[in-house]
Amino acid sequence: QLQEQQEEIENMMNAVFKGVFVHRYRDVVPEIRAICMEELGTWMRSYAASFLTDGYLKYIGWTLHDKQREVRLQCVKALQGLYCHQDTAAHMELFTSRFKTRMVSMVLDKEPDVAVEVVKLLTLMLENMEEVLTEEDCQSVYPVVYVSSRALASAAGLFLYRRLLDPQREAGREPSHNGENRIFFRLLLAFFIESELHEHAAYLVDSLWDCAGPRLRDWETISALLLEESPTEGLVDRQEKALVEILAASVVQAAEGQPPVGRGPAKKVTGL
């Protein structure tokens, strides 16, 4: 009897989906399209056995191309709710392979609030789907730490930290706090020098401030690195110069508590 009732409910849900959703997800009214995406995400989280399938996921993938900001935003938030848990992310492999290129490209979405949520989505993918993002994918996100929108730059800063700068991820162990910070600064220097935007240390520091502020304020470790004379442990001149710039930027950030000039809640994504 329970099985019969479950089948009846599923038949009713399918009828609602085919009779209402399939027509309304392309409605001329953007708000209705956005509601469709929001609710589809809810169905997938609540009834994964029935709805977390490629047959339903494709509607979110297609709608990532919608021209209206609020519709794209709801698509991305629906996907965040799926990629934030490893058990649901495990069902997303085919969807990811099909729509990953589109998701990565949306880092440069013309609407900064959509771009922010996309970077957060990619961070969840980084954490819950091992090796799904290639180095080329990640290279599309890294430069965003230098954009003028602080919300977007901070989101990219967290992505950068989790992917490249987290000492525990790099070392695969838990060294002392001071040892971790030495690793962090060496990784940070490598990224900063490779990015070749050496006049932008203040923007890089600001982007990482929310996720790695305590590390950036470890001026004792920075000083020890700068004073290191060992031919193997010591820094070369280019590294020393870059580390002094990072030190100065972190001191200014700690003292003033303000983002650098030109960075704020900008309406347009600029600075790449």
C-alpha positions in Angstrom: 0.0 0.0 0.0 2.9 2.4 0.9 4.6 1.6 -2.4 1.3 2.3 -4.3 0.9 5.6 -2.6 4.5 6.6 -3.3 4.1 5.7 -6.9 0.9 7.8 -7.0 2.6 10.8 -5.5 5.6 10.5 -7.9 3.1 10.3 -10.8 1.4 13.5 -9.6 4.8 15.2 -9.2 5.8 14.3 -12.7 2.5 15.6 -14.0 3.1 18.9 -12.2 6.6 19.0 -13.6 5.6 18.3 -17.2 2.4 20.3 -17.0 3.7 23.4 -15.3 7.5 23.6 -14.9 8.5 22.5 -18.4 6.4 25.4 -19.8 7.2 28.0 -17.2 11.0 27.7 -16.9 11.0 29.6 -20.2 8.3 32.0 -19.2 8.6 35.6 -20.6 8.5 36.9 -17.1 12.0 36.7 -15.5 10.6 36.4 -12.0 8.7 33.3 -12.9 11.8 31.7 -14.5 13.8 32.6 -11.4 11.2 30.9 -9.1 11.3 27.8 -11.3 15.0 27.5 -10.8 14.8 28.2 -7.1 12.1 25.5 -6.6 13.9 23.0 -8.8 16.9 23.3 -6.5 14.7 22.8 -3.5 13.1 19.6 -5.0 16.6 18.2 -5.8 17.8 18.8 -2.2 14.6 17.5 -0.6 13.8 14.5 -2.9 17.2 13.6 -4.4 16.2 10.1 -5.3 13.5 11.4 -7.6 14.9 14.7 -8.8 18.7 14.7 -8.6 19.1 13.2 -12.0 20.6 14.5 -15.3 17.1 14.7 -16.8 16.2 17.4 -14.3 19.7 19.0 -13.8 19.9 19.9 -17.5 17.2 22.6 -17.0 19.5 24.4 -14.6 22.4 24.0 -17.0 20.5 25.4 -19.9 19.2 28.3 -17.8 22.7 29.4 -16.8 22.6 31.2 -20.1 19.5 33.3 -19.2 19.8 36.9 -20.1 18.3 38.1 -16.8 20.5 38.5 -13.7 18.1 37.2 -11.2 17.5 34.0 -13.2 21.2 33.2 -13.5 21.6 34.0 -9.8 19.0 31.5 -8.8 20.6 28.9 -11.0 23.9 29.4 -9.3 22.4 29.3 -5.8 20.5 26.1 -6.6 23.8 24.5 -7.7 25.5 25.8 -4.5 22.9 23.8 -2.5 23.9 20.7 -4.4 27.7 21.0 -4.5 28.0 22.0 -0.8 27.6 18.3 0.2 29.8 15.5 -1.0 26.9 13.0 -1.2 24.9 15.2 -3.5 28.0 16.4 -5.4 28.7 12.8 -6.2 25.6 12.7 -8.4 26.8 15.7 -10.4 29.6 14.3 -12.4 27.9 14.2 -15.8 26.3 17.6 -15.2 29.7 19.0 -14.2 31.4 17.7 -17.3 28.7 19.1 -19.5 28.3 22.6 -18.0 31.6 23.3 -16.2 32.9 25.4 -19.0 29.9 27.7 -18.7 30.2 27.9 -14.9 33.8 28.8 -15.1 33.1 31.5 -17.7 30.5 33.1 -15.4 33.4 34.3 -13.1 33.4 37.2 -15.5 29.6 37.7 -15.4 28.6 41.3 -16.2 26.7 41.4 -12.9 29.1 41.4 -9.9 26.7 39.7 -7.5 26.3 36.8 -9.9 30.0 36.5 -10.3 30.5 36.5 -6.5 28.1 33.5 -6.2 29.8 31.7 -9.1 33.2 32.0 -7.4 31.6 30.6 -4.2 30.1 27.8 -6.3 33.5 26.9 -7.8 35.0 26.9 -4.2 32.4 24.4 -3.2 33.3 22.3 -6.2 36.9 22.5 -5.3 36.2 21.2 -1.8 33.6 18.5 -2.5 34.6 17.2 -5.9 38.2 16.2 -6.0 40.2 17.2 -9.0 37.1 18.3 -11.0 38.6 21.7 -11.6 41.7 21.7 -13.8 44.6 24.1 -13.4 43.3 25.9 -16.5 39.9 26.3 -14.8 41.5 27.7 -11.7 43.6 30.1 -13.7 40.4 31.8 -14.7 39.6 32.5 -11.1 43.0 33.6 -9.7 43.2 37.0 -11.5 39.9 38.0 -9.9 41.7 38.8 -6.6 42.8 42.0 -8.3 39.4 43.3 -9.4 37.9 46.5 -8.0 34.7 44.8 -6.4 35.7 43.8 -2.9 33.0 41.2 -2.5 34.1 39.5 -5.7 37.8 39.8 -4.9 37.3 38.4 -1.4 35.4 35.4 -2.8 38.3 34.8 -5.3 40.7 35.2 -2.3 39.1 32.3 -0.5 39.2 30.2 -3.7 42.9 31.0 -4.1 43.7 30.2 -0.5 41.9 26.9 -0.6 43.5 25.9 -3.9 47.0 27.2 -3.6 47.9 28.8 -0.3 46.6 26.6 2.5 49.7 25.2 4.1 47.9 22.1 5.5 46.7 21.3 2.0 50.2 21.8 0.6 52.0 19.9 3.3 49.5 17.2 4.0 50.2 17.5 7.7 49.9 19.9 10.6 53.2 21.6 11.4 53.5 24.2 14.1 51.7 27.5 13.5 55.0 29.3 12.7 56.0 26.5 10.3 52.6 26.7 8.6 53.0 30.5 8.1 56.4 30.1 6.6 54.9 27.7 4.0 52.0 30.2 3.5 54.3 33.1 2.8 56.4 31.1 0.4 53.3 30.0 -1.6 52.0 33.5 -1.5 55.2 34.9 -2.8 55.3 32.4 -5.7 51.8 33.4 -6.7 52.4 37.1 -6.4 55.6 37.1 -8.4 54.1 34.8 -11.1 51.0 37.1 -11.4 53.4 39.9 -12.5 51.1 42.6 -10.9 53.7 43.7 -8.4 52.3 47.1 -7.8 49.0 45.5 -6.6 50.2 44.0 -3.3 47.6 45.9 -1.4 44.8 44.4 -3.5 46.1 40.9 -3.1 46.4 41.4 0.7 42.9 42.8 0.9 41.4 39.9 -1.1 42.9 37.4 1.4 42.2 39.4 4.5 38.9 37.8 5.4 40.2 34.2 5.0 43.9 34.5 5.9 44.1 37.7 8.0 45.8 36.1 11.0 48.5 34.7 8.8 49.1 38.0 7.0 49.4 39.7 10.4 52.2 37.3 11.5 54.9 39.9 11.0 57.3 38.0 13.2 57.5 35.2 10.6 57.8 37.7 7.8 60.7 39.4 9.6 62.4 36.0 10.2 62.0 35.2 6.5 63.5 38.5 5.5 66.5 38.1 7.9 67.2 34.5 6.9 70.8 34.2 5.6 70.8 30.5 4.7 71.5 29.8 1.0 68.8 27.2 1.0 66.2 28.8 3.3 66.9 32.5 2.4 64.9 34.5 -0.1 66.3 35.9 -3.4 66.2 39.6 -4.0 62.9 39.5 -6.0 61.2 37.5 -3.3 62.5 39.9 -0.6 61.2 42.9 -2.5 57.7 41.2 -3.0 57.5 40.2 0.7 58.3 43.7 1.9 55.5 45.0 -0.3 53.1 42.4 1.2 54.3 43.3 4.7 53.7 47.0 4.1 50.2 46.3 2.7 49.2 44.1 5.6 50.4 46.7 8.1 48.4 49.4 6.4 45.4 47.1 6.2 45.6 46.2 9.9 46.1 49.9 10.9 43.4 51.5 8.7 40.9 48.6 8.4 40.0 49.9 4.9 40.3 48.4 1.4 42.8 50.0 -0.9 42.0 53.0 -3.0 39.6 52.1 -5.9 38.2 49.0 -4.3 34.7 48.9 -3.1 31.2 47.7 -4.0 31.7 48.5 -7.6 28.8 48.0 -10.0 30.9 46.7 -12.8 33.7 44.1 -12.7 36.8 45.9 -13.7 40.5 45.6 -13.2 41.3 42.3 -14.9 
